Amino acid sequence: MKIRRLSFISLTLITLFLYSCGDSIEKKLIGEWSDLHKSRTYIFNQDGSCVLTLTVQKNTDQTSDLTFEQNWKVDSGKDPIHLDFIYFEKNNESGKESNYVSPYILRFLSEDKIQIRGPRTFDFKTGEILPKMRSTNFENDDYSNDGDDITSLIRQ
């Protein structure tokens, strides 16, 4: 009887320990992340909303912030992790709302540093606008300087 109780208690403690170690990707992502120069800041909220702020240099001594509200979701079952930004747009004439998905990939470099890579949307060699297709890896390829958006972000 004592052996069963001891085994049950041990199994329960091990299970609790394992669950406490494994925060979900969503929980790890929640918070504020900025690039090294703080020219791009993402705030991932628990409710699935996200605010992106871009600081744009207007001239040598002036900057301006552009802010975009969007939603986000991850699919941690994919390798690399899929991160989708969902934008909503309303047509003023028809009143119809549309949403657009911008497909990114995500990887954690440490607890406080991530890297995201956005879709390649423009071919600088041909001038062609491309459909938003998700990158498949973080490796440099023939198109790495042709509009791919690879950004390292640090938790603030």
Residue frames relative to the residue before (quaternion, step in Angstrom):
aa qw qx qy qz dx dy dz
M 1.0000 0.0000 0.0000 0.0000 0.00 0.00 0.00
K 0.6626 0.4979 -0.3088 0.4666 3.57 0.97 -0.87
I 0.6295 0.5385 -0.3330 0.4505 3.58 1.04 -0.77
R 0.6430 0.5120 -0.3274 0.4661 3.62 0.96 -0.80
R 0.6711 0.4948 -0.3002 0.4634 3.57 0.88 -0.93
L 0.6548 0.5039 -0.3063 0.4728 3.57 0.96 -0.85
S 0.6428 0.5124 -0.3168 0.4731 3.60 1.00 -0.80
F 0.6540 0.5117 -0.3122 0.4615 3.58 0.95 -0.88
I 0.6608 0.4973 -0.3059 0.4716 3.59 0.92 -0.90
S 0.6460 0.5187 -0.3184 0.4607 3.61 0.94 -0.84
L 0.6651 0.5018 -0.2997 0.4649 3.57 0.90 -0.94
T 0.6427 0.5203 -0.3184 0.4636 3.60 0.99 -0.83
L 0.6719 0.4956 -0.3002 0.4613 3.59 0.90 -0.89
I 0.6428 0.5117 -0.3238 0.4691 3.60 0.96 -0.80
T 0.6517 0.5151 -0.3137 0.4599 3.59 0.94 -0.88
L 0.6590 0.4998 -0.3116 0.4677 3.60 0.91 -0.88
F 0.6378 0.5290 -0.3230 0.4572 3.57 0.98 -0.80
L 0.6787 0.4927 -0.2989 0.4553 3.57 0.86 -0.94
Y 0.6589 0.4979 -0.3175 0.4659 3.60 0.97 -0.77
S 0.6686 0.5030 -0.3161 0.4473 3.60 0.97 -0.74
C 0.6463 0.5286 -0.3229 0.4457 3.61 1.15 -0.52
G 0.7642 0.4278 -0.1947 0.4416 3.56 1.02 -0.72
D 0.0501 -0.7906 0.6102 -0.0037 3.58 0.22 1.22
S 0.5138 -0.6423 0.4715 0.3181 3.54 -1.08 0.71
I 0.6514 -0.4994 0.3988 0.4090 3.53 -1.28 0.39
E 0.6244 0.5510 -0.3412 0.4360 3.58 0.97 -0.83
K 0.6776 0.4832 -0.2985 0.4672 3.60 0.87 -0.92
K 0.6539 0.5168 -0.3170 0.4525 3.59 0.99 -0.80
L 0.6867 0.5091 -0.2763 0.4393 3.57 1.08 -0.73
I 0.5576 0.6308 -0.3933 0.3693 3.60 1.12 -0.60
G 0.6093 0.5242 -0.4259 0.4154 3.54 -0.90 1.02
E 0.6038 -0.5588 0.4374 0.3632 3.54 -1.35 -0.23
W 0.0437 -0.7875 0.6138 -0.0351 3.54 -0.92 1.05
S 0.0063 -0.8052 0.5926 -0.0210 3.60 -0.90 0.92
D 0.5063 -0.6007 0.5076 0.3539 3.52 -1.25 0.42
L 0.7531 -0.4258 0.2614 0.4280 3.56 -1.29 0.25
H 0.7525 0.3850 -0.1978 0.4964 3.60 0.99 -0.85
K 0.3836 -0.7450 0.4473 0.3125 3.56 1.36 -0.03
S 0.3809 0.7107 -0.4985 0.3185 3.55 1.05 0.77
R 0.7494 0.1990 -0.1351 0.6169 3.57 1.31 -0.24
T 0.0413 0.8011 -0.5920 0.0773 3.57 -0.65 1.15
Y 0.1334 -0.7610 0.6328 0.0514 3.53 -0.97 1.01
I 0.0825 -0.7467 0.6562 0.0706 3.55 -1.06 0.80
F 0.1499 -0.7899 0.5936 0.0358 3.55 -0.45 1.30
N 0.1698 -0.8041 0.5662 0.0626 3.57 -0.65 1.15
Q 0.6393 -0.5706 0.3769 0.3516 3.52 -1.21 0.64
D 0.6726 0.5096 -0.2981 0.4462 3.60 1.10 -0.62
G 0.6115 -0.5772 0.3449 0.4170 3.61 1.27 0.13
S 0.5609 0.5668 -0.4104 0.4423 3.58 1.24 0.14
C 0.1088 -0.7825 0.6120 0.0365 3.53 -1.25 0.50
V 0.1588 -0.7514 0.6318 0.1049 3.53 -1.12 0.72
L 0.1283 -0.7674 0.6266 0.0441 3.54 -0.86 1.05
T 0.0531 -0.7829 0.6198 0.0112 3.55 -0.84 1.03
L 0.1170 -0.7731 0.6224 0.0346 3.55 -0.82 1.09
T 0.2103 -0.7555 0.6081 0.1236 3.55 -0.85 0.97
V 0.1220 -0.8169 0.5638 0.0007 3.54 -0.55 1.25
Q 0.3849 -0.7063 0.5502 0.2242 3.56 -0.95 0.91
K 0.2624 -0.7821 0.5481 0.1378 3.59 -0.54 1.17
N 0.7430 -0.1492 0.1127 0.6426 3.55 0.98 -0.91
T 0.8002 -0.3441 0.1805 0.4568 3.58 -1.20 -0.11
D 0.8163 0.2274 -0.1268 0.5156 3.62 1.02 -0.58
Q 0.7001 0.4210 -0.2765 0.5061 3.62 1.20 0.23
T 0.0798 -0.7650 0.6369 0.0529 3.51 -1.14 0.78
S 0.1645 -0.7613 0.6193 0.0996 3.52 -1.27 0.39
D 0.2981 -0.7537 0.5580 0.1779 3.58 -1.03 0.77
L 0.1492 -0.7370 0.6538 0.0844 3.53 -1.06 0.89
T 0.1048 -0.8128 0.5725 0.0253 3.57 -0.78 1.02
F 0.0860 -0.7885 0.6090 0.0060 3.54 -0.95 0.99
E 0.2037 -0.7535 0.6124 0.1253 3.55 -0.94 0.92
Q 0.0792 0.7861 -0.6011 0.1204 3.52 -0.96 0.94
N 0.3871 -0.6565 0.5691 0.3087 3.55 -1.33 -0.07
W 0.1670 -0.7819 0.5929 0.0956 3.55 -1.24 0.35
K 0.0445 0.7636 -0.6441 -0.0079 3.53 -1.29 0.45
V 0.2286 -0.7679 0.5840 0.1306 3.55 -1.17 0.60
D 0.1703 -0.7186 0.6594 0.1407 3.49 -1.33 0.43
S 0.1586 -0.8320 0.5283 0.0596 3.54 -0.08 1.32
G 0.5341 0.6194 -0.4057 0.4079 3.58 1.26 0.01
K 0.6327 0.5093 -0.3227 0.4859 3.57 1.29 -0.16
D 0.1720 -0.7600 0.6166 0.1128 3.55 -1.23 0.50
P 0.4333 -0.3085 -0.7991 0.2801 1.60 -0.87 2.35
I 0.6840 -0.4722 0.3634 0.4208 3.56 -1.33 0.30
H 0.3180 -0.7335 0.5691 0.1925 3.58 -0.98 0.87
L 0.0549 -0.7615 0.6458 -0.0008 3.54 -0.98 0.97
D 0.0801 -0.8052 0.5873 0.0136 3.56 -0.61 1.15
F 0.1812 -0.7243 0.6547 0.1185 3.53 -1.07 0.87
I 0.1430 -0.7982 0.5832 0.0471 3.57 -0.77 1.06
Y 0.1388 -0.7916 0.5945 0.0246 3.54 -0.66 1.23
F 0.2122 -0.7618 0.5988 0.1270 3.55 -1.09 0.73
E 0.0345 -0.7885 0.6140 -0.0127 3.54 -0.99 0.88
K 0.1878 -0.7779 0.5924 0.0927 3.54 -0.98 0.89
N 0.3559 -0.7115 0.5696 0.2066 3.55 -0.91 1.00
N 0.4096 -0.7479 0.4696 0.2288 3.58 -0.57 1.16
E 0.6693 0.5054 -0.3076 0.4495 3.60 1.03 -0.70
S 0.7897 0.3143 -0.1661 0.4999 3.59 0.75 -1.03
G 0.3939 -0.7203 0.4804 0.3086 3.58 1.17 -0.51
K 0.4938 0.6725 -0.4194 0.3577 3.57 1.30 -0.02
E 0.2696 -0.7535 0.5800 0.1522 3.54 -1.02 0.89
S 0.0807 -0.7726 0.6290 0.0307 3.53 -1.09 0.82
N 0.1753 -0.7620 0.6032 0.1573 3.53 -1.16 0.47
Y 0.1985 -0.7656 0.6073 0.0756 3.49 -1.18 0.75
V 0.2331 -0.7670 0.5846 0.1251 3.55 -0.95 0.89
S 0.1416 -0.7546 0.6363 0.0747 3.52 -0.92 0.97
P 0.2250 -0.8380 0.4872 0.0985 3.59 -0.27 1.29
Y 0.0470 -0.7891 0.6120 -0.0262 3.55 -0.72 1.16
I 0.2530 -0.6880 0.6316 0.2522 3.50 -1.40 -0.01
L 0.2027 -0.7902 0.5765 0.0450 3.55 -1.18 0.67
R 0.0880 0.7589 -0.6452 0.0034 3.52 -1.21 0.59
F 0.3840 -0.6885 0.5708 0.2297 3.50 -1.21 0.69
L 0.2488 -0.7579 0.5878 0.1352 3.56 -0.81 1.04
S 0.7370 -0.0967 0.0498 0.6670 3.56 1.31 -0.53
E 0.7232 -0.3987 0.3002 0.4774 3.59 -1.23 -0.14
D 0.7918 0.3108 -0.1322 0.5089 3.56 1.08 -0.76
K 0.7262 0.3425 -0.2434 0.5441 3.59 1.19 0.30
I 0.0278 -0.7870 0.6161 -0.0162 3.53 -0.91 1.02
Q 0.2017 -0.7291 0.6317 0.1696 3.49 -1.34 0.18
I 0.0702 -0.7790 0.6223 0.0300 3.54 -0.98 0.91
R 0.1156 -0.7778 0.6147 0.0623 3.52 -1.18 0.62
G 0.2731 -0.7942 0.5307 0.1139 3.50 -0.71 1.15
P 0.6678 -0.5040 0.3651 0.4083 3.54 -1.29 0.08
R 0.4367 -0.6353 0.5641 0.2958 3.50 -1.24 0.52
T 0.0846 -0.8534 0.5143 0.0050 3.59 -0.47 1.16
F 0.7773 0.2304 -0.1263 0.5716 3.58 1.24 -0.17
D 0.2432 -0.7470 0.6018 0.1438 3.55 -0.94 0.90
F 0.3016 -0.7959 0.5005 0.1583 3.56 -0.31 1.27
K 0.6030 0.5652 -0.3601 0.4328 3.60 1.17 -0.42
T 0.7974 0.2799 -0.1375 0.5165 3.59 0.96 -0.87
G 0.4289 -0.6965 0.4663 0.3368 3.57 1.22 -0.45
E 0.4766 0.6939 -0.4155 0.3446 3.57 1.30 0.12
I 0.3411 -0.6863 0.6000 0.2295 3.57 -1.08 0.81
L 0.2473 -0.8068 0.5293 0.0876 3.53 -0.73 1.14
P 0.5375 -0.5732 0.4789 0.3914 3.58 -1.17 0.40
K 0.5315 -0.6333 0.4515 0.3356 3.58 -1.10 0.63
M 0.0554 0.7996 -0.5902 0.0964 3.54 -0.21 1.33
R 0.5016 -0.6722 0.4646 0.2840 3.53 -0.98 0.91
S 0.4545 -0.6416 0.5419 0.2968 3.56 -1.02 0.81
T 0.3875 -0.7441 0.5016 0.2110 3.56 -1.13 0.60
N 0.8048 0.0554 -0.0265 0.5903 3.61 1.21 -0.29
F 0.5159 -0.6356 0.4832 0.3105 3.54 -1.35 0.04
E 0.4602 0.6891 -0.4470 0.3369 3.57 1.25 0.09
N 0.5167 -0.6017 0.4987 0.3496 3.55 -1.18 0.55
D 0.0260 -0.7832 0.6213 0.0016 3.53 -1.04 0.78
D 0.7766 -0.3445 0.2333 0.4730 3.56 -1.25 -0.14
Y 0.7459 0.4116 -0.2115 0.4792 3.58 1.13 -0.60
S 0.3539 0.7859 -0.4707 0.1887 3.60 1.22 0.05
N 0.7442 0.3445 -0.2280 0.5249 3.62 1.09 -0.46
D 0.5996 0.5861 -0.3443 0.4223 3.55 1.27 0.24
G 0.8146 -0.2812 0.1372 0.4884 3.58 0.85 0.87
D 0.4426 0.6512 -0.4955 0.3668 3.61 1.17 0.04
D 0.2529 -0.7667 0.5774 0.1215 3.50 -1.01 0.83
I 0.0796 0.7765 -0.6153 0.1101 3.58 -0.19 1.30
T 0.0368 0.8195 -0.5647 0.0901 3.56 -0.57 1.18
S 0.2372 -0.7268 0.6265 0.1519 3.54 -1.04 0.85
L 0.0881 -0.8054 0.5861 0.0021 3.55 -0.88 1.02
I 0.2289 -0.7714 0.5855 0.0986 3.54 -1.09 0.83
R 0.4933 -0.6522 0.4849 0.3101 3.58 -0.95 0.88
Q 0.2772 -0.7727 0.5544 0.1372 3.57 -0.92 0.96
